[in-house]
Amino acid sequence: MLAAVGLLAFAGGCASQARVDAVVRISEVSFAPHEIRIPVGGTVEWRFEDGGLPHEVHADGVFDSGVLGERTFRFTFDTPGDVEYRCSIHPYMSGIVHVG
């Protein structure tokens, strides 16, 4: 039962059908742009475009894309504030989302 609850929370956070307010490209082992601003309720889409090199985008306690290659990941931010994120595979890769 707990796994199902986690899956529902993850699927809701992905916002697969939501409008995209900002796009972050993952290529050449970096996030571009590094820093973005979106409104509360805004959705960010990370595009994994690094030739199949695996990356993972996460912000502790907020979201986690899982390890992906050539795909996209979306997350909708419902709480104002600054959210720092990084790639656990390449810890020097980091970015920030300013919400609100």
ChimeraX attribute file (.defattr): number of C-alpha atoms within 10 A of each C-alpha:
attribute: neighborCount
match mode: 1-to-1
recipient: residues
	/A:1	6
	/A:2	7
	/A:3	8
	/A:4	9
	/A:5	10
	/A:6	11
	/A:7	12
	/A:8	12
	/A:9	12
	/A:10	16
	/A:11	13
	/A:12	13
	/A:13	19
	/A:14	21
	/A:15	19
	/A:16	16
	/A:17	7
	/A:18	14
	/A:19	14
	/A:20	16
	/A:21	15
	/A:22	16
	/A:23	16
	/A:24	20
	/A:25	18
	/A:26	25
	/A:27	16
	/A:28	11
	/A:29	17
	/A:30	19
	/A:31	21
	/A:32	17
	/A:33	13
	/A:34	15
	/A:35	13
	/A:36	17
	/A:37	15
	/A:38	18
	/A:39	15
	/A:40	15
	/A:41	16
	/A:42	20
	/A:43	24
	/A:44	23
	/A:45	20
	/A:46	20
	/A:47	20
	/A:48	24
	/A:49	18
	/A:50	17
	/A:51	11
	/A:52	12
	/A:53	15
	/A:54	18
	/A:55	25
	/A:56	21
	/A:57	24
	/A:58	19
	/A:59	17
	/A:60	10
	/A:61	6
	/A:62	13
	/A:63	18
	/A:64	20
	/A:65	18
	/A:66	13
	/A:67	14
	/A:68	16
	/A:69	16
	/A:70	14
	/A:71	12
	/A:72	17
	/A:73	20
	/A:74	24
	/A:75	24
	/A:76	23
	/A:77	24
	/A:78	14
	/A:79	13
	/A:80	14
	/A:81	12
	/A:82	13
	/A:83	16
	/A:84	15
	/A:85	21
	/A:86	21
	/A:87	23
	/A:88	17
	/A:89	12
	/A:90	14
	/A:91	10
	/A:92	11
	/A:93	18
	/A:94	19
	/A:95	20
	/A:96	17
	/A:97	19
	/A:98	16
	/A:99	19
	/A:100	15
